[in-house]
Amino acid sequence: MDEIDKKIVELLQDNARISITDISKIINLSRPSVSERITRLIEKDILAKFTTSVPAHKIGHKVSFFLEISNLKVPCNKIADILLSNEYVCTSAFQEDYVSMGYNAALKAYDCVGLGRYVVATEIFNAIQAQDFHEGLKPSSAAGAVYDLIRKQVPFVAEDGVTYIDVEYIADLIKNKEIIKVVEDKIGSLAF
């Protein structure tokens, strides 16, 4: 995926209904080239879904939702927007079959809990960035160890851009308990 593909993905994430003509004008590329690139991004599962989003209150529902993000392809600055949007995603075609919905709801809940890893990864990413802005402040030994672990692979971000690869890396550190390990090396065993 080159810089042009990244720009196309960013434009589609901001507005999935943007026309190929508008994209071609913004990135200064022909419409057929933009169309071919979008097709390739779909074939590579970089653009996995185009969905309809219905605000819950418009169809008489209270604010509650399940959210599934697999193989995270969303920049970390978009995750908060998704979580705060209260969009209603129908999982059962508006049919009330509680037996089959129970299993699906459990799977969705499991996925949502897994998403927490990405929320924490995003917070850690932001904290590491903030630490670099405060050069005179010395972090605790545990926070310093986490900082050093993450900065081995994640560079300081000086300009806006797509950071999902960095967030994915930090999420993997969380999943593999590498962050817990470096913290416990500094302060001792944590009780869970």
Backbone as CSV, one residue per row, in Angstrom:
resi,resn,N_x,N_y,N_z,CA_x,CA_y,CA_z,C_x,C_y,C_z
1,MET,0.855,-1.176,0.000,0.000,0.000,0.000,0.897,1.234,0.000
2,ASP,0.798,2.035,-1.047,1.629,3.227,-1.151,0.900,4.451,-0.570
3,GLU,1.537,5.608,-0.672,0.972,6.837,-0.096,-0.363,7.228,-0.739
4,ILE,-0.501,6.972,-2.034,-1.761,7.294,-2.709,-2.887,6.415,-2.157
5,ASP,-2.603,5.108,-1.988,-3.604,4.210,-1.402,-3.983,4.669,0.004
6,LYS,-2.981,5.069,0.787,-3.259,5.542,2.150,-4.173,6.764,2.126
7,LYS,-3.929,7.666,1.189,-4.765,8.870,1.080,-6.194,8.487,0.685
8,ILE,-6.335,7.529,-0.241,-7.671,7.066,-0.636,-8.389,6.470,0.569
9,VAL,-7.690,5.649,1.340,-8.295,5.039,2.537,-8.722,6.123,3.516
10,GLU,-7.877,7.116,3.744,-8.217,8.208,4.663,-9.464,8.956,4.187
11,LEU,-9.538,9.245,2.885,-10.704,9.947,2.348,-11.971,9.119,2.512
12,LEU,-11.876,7.817,2.269,-13.044,6.949,2.418,-13.436,6.780,3.884
13,GLN,-12.468,6.808,4.784,-12.799,6.718,6.202,-13.497,7.982,6.680
14,ASP,-13.112,9.106,6.125,-13.784,10.353,6.492,-15.187,10.416,5.909
15,ASN,-15.360,9.887,4.688,-16.666,9.920,4.027,-16.736,8.756,3.036
16,ALA,-17.360,7.652,3.449,-17.430,6.461,2.601,-18.257,6.696,1.336
17,ARG,-19.026,7.782,1.300,-19.860,8.068,0.130,-19.186,9.039,-0.847
18,ILE,-17.944,9.386,-0.599,-17.249,10.302,-1.501,-17.159,9.661,-2.890
19,SER,-17.337,10.455,-3.900,-17.330,9.917,-5.264,-15.899,9.704,-5.755
20,ILE,-15.769,8.811,-6.717,-14.469,8.575,-7.329,-13.974,9.855,-7.999
21,THR,-14.890,10.626,-8.565,-14.529,11.903,-9.188,-13.905,12.844,-8.158
22,ASP,-14.547,12.946,-6.989,-14.009,13.830,-5.949,-12.645,13.345,-5.462
23,ILE,-12.508,12.031,-5.279,-11.211,11.491,-4.859,-10.146,11.817,-5.902
24,SER,-10.494,11.618,-7.174,-9.508,11.861,-8.235,-9.074,13.327,-8.271
25,LYS,-10.004,14.242,-7.982,-9.652,15.667,-7.944,-8.737,15.974,-6.760
26,ILE,-9.052,15.386,-5.613,-8.280,15.683,-4.399,-6.856,15.156,-4.507
27,ILE,-6.696,13.942,-5.029,-5.350,13.361,-5.079,-4.678,13.521,-6.434
28,ASN,-5.379,14.198,-7.349,-4.821,14.510,-8.662,-4.425,13.239,-9.429
29,LEU,-5.411,12.339,-9.567,-5.215,11.072,-10.265,-6.463,10.819,-11.098
30,SER,-6.324,10.135,-12.203,-7.482,9.891,-13.076,-8.529,9.019,-12.386
31,ARG,-9.792,9.185,-12.799,-10.881,8.384,-12.229,-10.649,6.884,-12.419
32,PRO,-10.239,6.417,-13.608,-9.992,4.975,-13.762,-8.896,4.459,-12.814
33,SER,-7.862,5.268,-12.613,-6.794,4.853,-11.695,-7.298,4.754,-10.268
34,VAL,-8.114,5.739,-9.863,-8.698,5.702,-8.513,-9.585,4.470,-8.370
35,SER,-10.409,4.221,-9.369,-11.307,3.068,-9.342,-10.519,1.759,-9.239
36,GLU,-9.450,1.624,-10.014,-8.614,0.416,-9.955,-7.981,0.251,-8.579
37,ARG,-7.528,1.352,-8.010,-6.902,1.282,-6.688,-7.917,0.865,-5.622
38,ILE,-9.123,1.406,-5.697,-10.164,1.032,-4.732,-10.496,-0.448,-4.883
39,THR,-10.609,-0.916,-6.104,-10.886,-2.338,-6.342,-9.786,-3.203,-5.732
40,ARG,-8.528,-2.810,-5.919,-7.415,-3.567,-5.333,-7.460,-3.550,-3.811
41,LEU,-7.804,-2.395,-3.225,-7.903,-2.300,-1.766,-9.013,-3.204,-1.234
42,ILE,-10.095,-3.322,-1.988,-11.185,-4.228,-1.596,-10.716,-5.677,-1.707
43,GLU,-10.050,-6.016,-2.802,-9.568,-7.384,-3.000,-8.553,-7.797,-1.944
44,LYS,-7.765,-6.839,-1.450,-6.767,-7.125,-0.415,-7.361,-7.059,0.995
45,ASP,-8.672,-6.837,1.094,-9.373,-6.712,2.377,-8.883,-5.538,3.213
46,ILE,-8.302,-4.540,2.571,-7.964,-3.306,3.282,-9.238,-2.494,3.455
47,LEU,-10.052,-2.467,2.416,-11.403,-1.921,2.521,-12.318,-3.139,2.623
48,ALA,-12.714,-3.478,3.850,-13.419,-4.736,4.079,-14.926,-4.614,3.927
49,LYS,-15.509,-3.494,4.336,-16.959,-3.369,4.340,-17.370,-1.945,4.020
50,PHE,-18.523,-1.835,3.394,-19.212,-0.560,3.278,-20.556,-0.809,3.942
51,THR,-20.846,-0.112,5.013,-22.053,-0.407,5.781,-22.961,0.808,5.884
52,THR,-24.190,0.524,6.257,-25.150,1.580,6.525,-25.199,1.787,8.030
53,SER,-25.218,3.021,8.433,-25.275,3.359,9.841,-26.548,4.155,10.094
54,VAL,-27.343,3.665,11.033,-28.604,4.324,11.347,-28.525,4.810,12.792
55,PRO,-28.652,6.114,13.055,-28.650,6.589,14.445,-29.774,5.924,15.235
56,ALA,-29.450,5.379,16.387,-30.404,4.606,17.181,-31.668,5.392,17.508
57,HIS,-31.512,6.657,17.878,-32.677,7.433,18.288,-33.645,7.682,17.124
58,LYS,-33.157,7.586,15.877,-34.028,7.815,14.718,-35.004,6.661,14.495
59,ILE,-34.679,5.491,15.035,-35.573,4.343,14.858,-36.131,3.856,16.198
60,GLY,-36.075,4.727,17.192,-36.739,4.461,18.464,-35.980,3.583,19.431
61,HIS,-34.683,3.446,19.284,-33.899,2.634,20.203,-33.158,3.513,21.187
62,LYS,-32.926,2.952,22.366,-32.096,3.631,23.346,-30.641,3.510,22.908
63,VAL,-29.768,4.239,23.553,-28.363,4.221,23.177,-27.714,2.963,23.754
64,SER,-27.520,1.988,22.888,-26.761,0.786,23.226,-26.286,0.181,21.927
65,PHE,-25.113,-0.420,21.970,-24.594,-0.964,20.717,-23.529,-2.002,20.984
66,PHE,-23.303,-2.821,19.986,-22.159,-3.712,19.939,-21.308,-3.228,18.793
67,LEU,-20.016,-3.325,18.958,-19.110,-2.873,17.917,-18.087,-3.962,17.678
68,GLU,-17.870,-4.301,16.423,-16.881,-5.318,16.094,-15.832,-4.710,15.176
69,ILE,-14.589,-4.808,15.599,-13.490,-4.414,14.736,-12.535,-5.591,14.724
70,SER,-12.384,-6.220,13.575,-11.444,-7.324,13.468,-10.344,-6.913,12.511
71,ASN,-9.139,-7.372,12.808,-7.975,-6.967,12.015,-7.982,-5.453,11.836
72,LEU,-7.863,-4.776,12.914,-8.038,-3.330,12.994,-7.418,-2.599,11.815
73,LYS,-8.258,-1.932,11.045,-7.811,-1.144,9.899,-8.315,0.284,10.056
74,VAL,-8.417,0.724,11.296,-8.961,2.042,11.590,-7.881,2.843,12.311
75,PRO,-7.565,4.029,11.842,-6.596,4.850,12.573,-7.093,5.098,13.993
76,CYS,-6.163,5.162,14.945,-6.569,5.262,16.344,-7.420,6.491,16.617
77,ASN,-7.238,7.575,15.867,-8.047,8.758,16.130,-9.500,8.561,15.711
78,LYS,-9.787,7.513,14.936,-11.161,7.230,14.524,-11.888,6.329,15.520
79,ILE,-11.134,5.562,16.345,-11.768,4.629,17.275,-12.678,5.364,18.238
80,ALA,-12.191,6.472,18.798,-13.023,7.229,19.739,-14.289,7.732,19.056
81,ASP,-14.158,8.199,17.817,-15.343,8.653,17.077,-16.358,7.522,16.934
82,ILE,-15.862,6.328,16.633,-16.751,5.174,16.472,-17.425,4.851,17.799
83,LEU,-16.628,4.813,18.875,-17.188,4.455,20.173,-18.182,5.490,20.687
84,LEU,-17.955,6.749,20.356,-18.824,7.808,20.855,-20.018,8.092,19.951
85,SER,-20.077,7.474,18.786,-21.121,7.811,17.822,-22.481,7.207,18.156
86,ASN,-22.516,6.165,18.989,-23.770,5.495,19.344,-24.538,5.041,18.113
87,GLU,-23.827,4.592,17.109,-24.495,4.123,15.905,-25.121,2.758,16.179
88,TYR,-26.248,2.515,15.570,-26.947,1.252,15.745,-26.593,0.344,14.583
89,VAL,-26.056,-0.809,14.884,-25.744,-1.793,13.873,-26.609,-3.005,14.143
90,CYS,-27.477,-3.307,13.219,-28.408,-4.409,13.396,-27.690,-5.730,13.174
91,THR,-27.853,-6.672,14.110,-27.215,-7.978,13.965,-28.215,-9.062,13.614
92,SER,-29.488,-8.741,13.549,-30.492,-9.794,13.347,-31.568,-9.380,12.353
93,ALA,-31.281,-8.453,11.482,-32.242,-7.985,10.477,-33.563,-7.554,11.120
94,PHE,-33.487,-6.963,12.306,-34.650,-6.487,13.059,-35.643,-7.592,13.415
95,GLN,-35.186,-8.835,13.459,-36.044,-9.947,13.861,-35.698,-10.323,15.296
96,GLU,-36.705,-10.700,16.056,-36.488,-10.987,17.461,-36.493,-12.491,17.698
97,ASP,-35.446,-13.141,17.292,-35.271,-14.567,17.527,-34.235,-14.685,18.639
98,TYR,-34.699,-14.713,19.885,-33.812,-14.621,21.032,-32.864,-15.804,21.150
99,VAL,-33.242,-16.966,20.673,-32.369,-18.126,20.778,-31.118,-17.913,19.935
100,SER,-31.296,-17.619,18.666,-30.118,-17.434,17.818,-29.398,-16.125,18.140
101,MET,-30.124,-15.122,18.585,-29.489,-13.844,18.898,-28.605,-13.958,20.134
102,GLY,-28.936,-14.860,21.051,-28.132,-15.019,22.265,-26.698,-15.376,21.944
103,TYR,-26.533,-16.329,21.058,-25.189,-16.744,20.659,-24.462,-15.602,19.958
104,ASN,-25.156,-14.953,19.019,-24.543,-13.832,18.296,-24.189,-12.695,19.251
105,ALA,-25.082,-12.413,20.192,-24.817,-11.342,21.151,-23.597,-11.682,22.009
106,ALA,-23.474,-12.941,22.398,-22.314,-13.356,23.191,-21.022,-13.177,22.391
107,LEU,-21.062,-13.544,21.114,-19.881,-13.355,20.264,-19.546,-11.874,20.117
108,LYS,-20.570,-11.048,19.941,-20.352,-9.611,19.809,-19.775,-9.037,21.105
109,ALA,-20.306,-9.489,22.251,-19.792,-9.011,23.537,-18.333,-9.415,23.710
110,TYR,-18.015,-10.640,23.333,-16.624,-11.110,23.397,-15.718,-10.230,22.534
111,ASP,-16.186,-9.915,21.328,-15.422,-9.048,20.437,-15.248,-7.657,21.040
112,CYS,-16.295,-7.151,21.696,-16.212,-5.811,22.306,-15.183,-5.788,23.423
113,VAL,-15.146,-6.858,24.213,-14.148,-6.931,25.277,-12.752,-6.936,24.662
114,GLY,-12.595,-7.672,23.552,-11.310,-7.678,22.858,-10.933,-6.309,22.335
115,LEU,-11.926,-5.521,21.980,-11.666,-4.172,21.496,-11.047,-3.299,22.581
116,GLY,-11.328,-3.622,23.824,-10.744,-2.869,24.934,-9.231,-2.807,24.847
117,ARG,-8.619,-3.881,24.333,-7.166,-3.915,24.160,-6.708,-2.769,23.248
118,TYR,-7.502,-2.478,22.212,-7.142,-1.405,21.286,-7.367,-0.027,21.907
119,VAL,-8.374,0.082,22.746,-8.609,1.352,23.442,-7.441,1.633,24.384
120,VAL,-7.023,0.603,25.149,-5.881,0.769,26.054,-4.609,1.046,25.249
121,ALA,-4.440,0.351,24.137,-3.261,0.583,23.286,-3.228,2.019,22.784
122,THR,-4.385,2.547,22.421,-4.465,3.927,21.960,-4.102,4.889,23.089
123,GLU,-4.569,4.622,24.283,-4.240,5.473,25.436,-2.748,5.427,25.742
124,ILE,-2.165,4.240,25.669,-0.720,4.120,25.907,0.051,4.870,24.820
125,PHE,-0.387,4.712,23.583,0.241,5.433,22.466,0.226,6.937,22.732
126,ASN,-0.923,7.456,23.155,-1.049,8.890,23.447,-0.159,9.303,24.614
127,ALA,-0.079,8.455,25.648,0.750,8.774,26.813,2.230,8.816,26.439
128,ILE,2.649,7.891,25.581,4.042,7.860,25.131,4.354,9.128,24.324
129,GLN,3.419,9.514,23.451,3.594,10.762,22.688,3.707,11.950,23.641
130,ALA,2.821,11.999,24.638,2.815,13.120,25.591,4.131,13.180,26.360
131,GLN,4.672,12.016,26.705,5.939,11.987,27.438,7.037,12.696,26.651
132,ASP,7.031,12.533,25.334,8.044,13.192,24.512,7.876,14.709,24.467
133,PHE,6.674,15.199,24.708,6.450,16.636,24.730,6.907,17.269,26.047
134,HIS,7.086,16.445,27.061,7.500,16.933,28.382,8.881,16.376,28.701
135,GLU,9.874,16.865,27.990,11.226,16.330,28.097,11.797,16.428,29.513
136,GLY,11.424,17.436,30.258,11.984,17.623,31.592,11.392,16.708,32.651
137,LEU,10.263,16.116,32.384,9.624,15.242,33.362,10.194,13.840,33.287
138,LYS,10.488,13.274,34.455,11.017,11.919,34.495,9.887,10.974,34.899
139,PRO,9.615,9.963,34.076,8.543,9.025,34.422,8.981,8.083,35.532
140,SER,8.029,7.407,36.133,8.357,6.377,37.117,9.146,5.273,36.427
141,SER,9.754,4.409,37.207,10.547,3.339,36.604,9.671,2.426,35.744
142,ALA,8.439,2.145,36.188,7.539,1.281,35.423,7.102,1.966,34.130
143,ALA,6.703,3.239,34.228,6.288,3.970,33.027,7.470,4.131,32.070
144,GLY,8.647,4.331,32.606,9.841,4.440,31.774,10.136,3.134,31.040
145,ALA,9.918,2.006,31.722,10.143,0.703,31.087,9.149,0.474,29.945
146,VAL,7.892,0.875,30.150,6.883,0.758,29.091,7.258,1.669,27.926
147,TYR,7.677,2.874,28.246,8.109,3.828,27.223,9.233,3.224,26.368
148,ASP,10.255,2.698,27.036,11.401,2.120,26.319,10.977,0.935,25.456
149,LEU,10.107,0.084,25.980,9.627,-1.085,25.227,8.920,-0.649,23.949
150,ILE,8.049,0.334,24.063,7.252,0.755,22.906,8.096,1.544,21.915
151,ARG,8.984,2.388,22.404,9.796,3.210,21.505,10.819,2.377,20.712
152,LYS,11.005,1.109,21.079,11.874,0.247,20.271,11.305,0.084,18.862
153,GLN,9.966,0.100,18.730,9.312,-0.114,17.440,8.470,1.064,16.972
154,VAL,8.005,1.878,17.914,7.073,2.956,17.569,7.794,4.298,17.690
155,PRO,8.045,4.956,16.560,8.747,6.242,16.611,7.814,7.377,17.042
156,PHE,8.429,8.478,17.431,7.665,9.691,17.737,6.920,10.130,16.473
157,VAL,5.663,10.517,16.631,4.861,10.960,15.497,4.888,12.480,15.455
158,ALA,5.550,13.007,14.433,5.699,14.455,14.317,4.618,15.078,13.444
159,GLU,3.981,14.283,12.594,2.944,14.791,11.691,1.733,13.878,11.741
160,ASP,0.561,14.420,11.409,-0.642,13.605,11.337,-0.453,12.511,10.305
161,GLY,-1.039,11.374,10.572,-0.945,10.270,9.634,-1.669,9.052,10.166
162,VAL,-1.600,7.991,9.426,-2.234,6.738,9.814,-1.340,6.050,10.836
163,THR,-1.893,5.723,11.998,-1.095,5.142,13.077,-1.602,3.773,13.520
164,TYR,-2.480,3.160,12.718,-3.055,1.890,13.165,-1.999,0.801,13.307
165,ILE,-0.909,0.861,12.552,0.146,-0.146,12.682,0.797,-0.035,14.060
166,ASP,1.031,1.196,14.516,1.613,1.406,15.839,0.661,0.944,16.937
167,VAL,-0.619,1.267,16.795,-1.611,0.841,17.785,-1.715,-0.680,17.791
168,GLU,-1.682,-1.292,16.619,-1.734,-2.757,16.518,-0.532,-3.384,17.225
169,TYR,0.643,-2.795,17.051,1.851,-3.293,17.723,1.680,-3.232,19.243
170,ILE,1.199,-2.100,19.750,1.005,-1.947,21.194,-0.076,-2.917,21.683
171,ALA,-1.141,-3.097,20.895,-2.197,-4.054,21.270,-1.627,-5.468,21.362
172,ASP,-0.710,-5.811,20.473,-0.068,-7.132,20.545,0.800,-7.246,21.802
173,LEU,1.483,-6.155,22.179,2.251,-6.176,23.430,1.339,-6.423,24.622
174,ILE,0.146,-5.835,24.587,-0.822,-6.054,25.663,-1.285,-7.505,25.652
175,LYS,-1.666,-7.996,24.478,-2.163,-9.375,24.353,-1.122,-10.392,24.822
176,ASN,0.145,-10.164,24.469,1.215,-11.086,24.843,1.785,-10.819,26.239
177,LYS,1.174,-9.881,26.950,1.531,-9.526,28.331,2.952,-8.994,28.462
178,GLU,3.496,-8.454,27.368,4.842,-7.882,27.409,4.877,-6.621,28.264
179,ILE,3.823,-5.828,28.199,3.795,-4.596,28.994,3.715,-4.936,30.481
180,ILE,2.855,-5.891,30.820,2.759,-6.333,32.224,4.118,-6.846,32.694
181,LYS,4.799,-7.598,31.842,6.091,-8.187,32.201,7.114,-7.109,32.550
182,VAL,7.234,-6.056,31.705,8.233,-5.019,31.998,7.851,-4.204,33.228
183,VAL,6.557,-4.027,33.456,6.117,-3.307,34.660,6.430,-4.142,35.902
184,GLU,6.107,-5.430,35.855,6.371,-6.293,37.016,7.869,-6.441,37.291
185,ASP,8.684,-6.370,36.249,10.135,-6.408,36.455,10.592,-5.214,37.281
186,LYS,9.872,-4.099,37.169,10.266,-2.880,37.892,9.633,-2.759,39.279
187,ILE,8.348,-3.174,39.408,7.664,-2.917,40.679,7.176,-4.171,41.404
188,GLY,7.405,-5.317,40.809,6.960,-6.555,41.449,5.642,-7.034,40.870
189,SER,5.199,-8.160,41.359,4.014,-8.829,40.827,2.756,-7.996,41.044
190,LEU,1.922,-7.943,40.007,0.638,-7.255,40.092,-0.443,-8.273,40.433
191,ALA,-1.370,-7.876,41.258,-2.471,-8.772,41.637,-3.661,-8.548,40.714
192,PHE,-4.204,-9.621,40.167,-5.383,-9.525,39.294,-6.511,-10.325,39.892
